[in-house]
Amino acid sequence: MFNTVIALLGSAAGGEQGGLLQMLITLAPLLLVFVVMYFMMIRPQRKREKEIEKMRAELEVGDEVITSGGVVGLVVSLREDSVTIETGSDRSKIRVMRWAIQKNNTIHD
């Protein structure tokens, strides 16, 4: 396959229109796969990441959150890069990093 691509590039550089057309026809499926991958996998993942970052930036004291480790608690204080949550009925407080907050269960109007 590598030799075929080299041969196509060589014939396209020689000025032959048929070689250039053949090269485009050969590479079209590969380009199509990359375009489909972008729209089916990469773009939706980036959209989800932006939504999660927005949710983490908009956390407020009193929100019920779930961490990536599955800990559920209420936000009692916020810092630049960390959040202190209160868990359980014994009011235990845990400091977690903002990136560890997976979901905000509080509905804001």
PLY file of the C-alpha trace (Angstrom):
ply
format ascii 1.0
element vertex 109
property float x
property float y
property float z
element edge 108
property int vertex1
property int vertex2
end_header
0.00 0.00 0.00
2.85 2.36 0.89
4.41 1.79 -2.54
1.07 2.53 -4.20
0.79 5.87 -2.41
4.38 6.76 -3.34
3.68 5.85 -6.96
0.53 7.97 -6.97
2.36 10.93 -5.47
5.12 10.56 -8.02
2.73 10.44 -10.94
0.79 13.45 -9.55
4.00 15.43 -9.24
4.76 14.59 -12.85
1.79 16.63 -13.97
-0.50 13.83 -14.99
-4.16 14.63 -14.29
-5.09 10.94 -14.17
-2.57 10.31 -11.39
-3.91 13.18 -9.29
-7.49 12.00 -9.75
-6.50 8.45 -8.86
-4.74 9.70 -5.72
-7.85 11.65 -4.62
-10.07 8.64 -5.22
-7.70 6.49 -3.18
-7.54 8.90 -0.23
-11.24 9.86 -0.21
-12.40 6.92 1.96
-9.68 7.64 4.51
-10.70 11.29 4.70
-14.34 10.29 4.98
-13.52 8.04 7.95
-11.79 10.95 9.74
-14.72 13.28 9.11
-17.24 10.72 10.38
-15.07 10.02 13.46
-14.94 13.73 14.24
-18.70 14.22 14.09
-19.60 10.93 15.81
-16.96 10.79 18.57
-14.74 13.81 19.07
-17.27 16.64 18.77
-19.86 15.17 21.19
-17.12 14.39 23.72
-15.89 18.00 23.63
-19.46 19.22 24.09
-19.91 17.01 27.18
-16.59 18.23 28.61
-17.65 21.87 28.18
-20.99 21.19 29.92
-19.23 19.51 32.86
-16.74 22.38 33.16
-19.63 24.86 33.15
-21.43 22.87 35.87
-18.28 22.83 38.03
-17.78 26.57 37.57
-21.40 27.30 38.58
-21.38 25.29 41.83
-22.93 27.08 44.79
-22.99 26.49 48.55
-25.91 24.16 49.34
-25.77 22.18 46.09
-25.98 18.40 46.36
-23.14 16.87 44.33
-21.79 13.44 43.46
-18.04 12.94 43.10
-16.38 10.67 40.58
-15.79 8.23 43.46
-19.51 8.06 44.22
-19.50 10.21 47.38
-22.73 12.21 47.76
-22.71 15.41 49.79
-23.72 19.05 50.17
-21.34 21.82 49.20
-20.41 23.85 52.30
-17.54 25.93 50.93
-15.92 26.70 47.59
-12.36 27.56 46.71
-10.58 28.19 43.43
-9.64 24.55 42.84
-11.38 22.61 45.62
-14.80 22.13 47.20
-15.64 21.09 50.76
-18.66 18.81 50.97
-20.62 17.59 53.98
-21.56 13.92 53.86
-23.75 11.67 55.95
-25.88 12.38 58.97
-22.83 12.86 61.22
-21.89 15.95 59.16
-18.44 14.72 58.12
-16.67 17.19 55.86
-14.47 16.17 52.95
-12.38 18.45 50.77
-12.33 17.32 47.13
-10.88 18.84 43.99
-13.34 20.51 41.59
-12.37 18.11 38.79
-13.67 15.24 40.97
-17.24 16.64 40.98
-19.14 14.52 38.47
-22.74 15.64 38.86
-24.79 18.38 40.48
-28.16 17.02 41.70
-29.53 20.43 42.66
-31.95 21.98 40.18
-31.47 25.73 39.77
-34.26 27.91 38.40
0 1
1 2
2 3
3 4
4 5
5 6
6 7
7 8
8 9
9 10
10 11
11 12
12 13
13 14
14 15
15 16
16 17
17 18
18 19
19 20
20 21
21 22
22 23
23 24
24 25
25 26
26 27
27 28
28 29
29 30
30 31
31 32
32 33
33 34
34 35
35 36
36 37
37 38
38 39
39 40
40 41
41 42
42 43
43 44
44 45
45 46
46 47
47 48
48 49
49 50
50 51
51 52
52 53
53 54
54 55
55 56
56 57
57 58
58 59
59 60
60 61
61 62
62 63
63 64
64 65
65 66
66 67
67 68
68 69
69 70
70 71
71 72
72 73
73 74
74 75
75 76
76 77
77 78
78 79
79 80
80 81
81 82
82 83
83 84
84 85
85 86
86 87
87 88
88 89
89 90
90 91
91 92
92 93
93 94
94 95
95 96
96 97
97 98
98 99
99 100
100 101
101 102
102 103
103 104
104 105
105 106
106 107
107 108
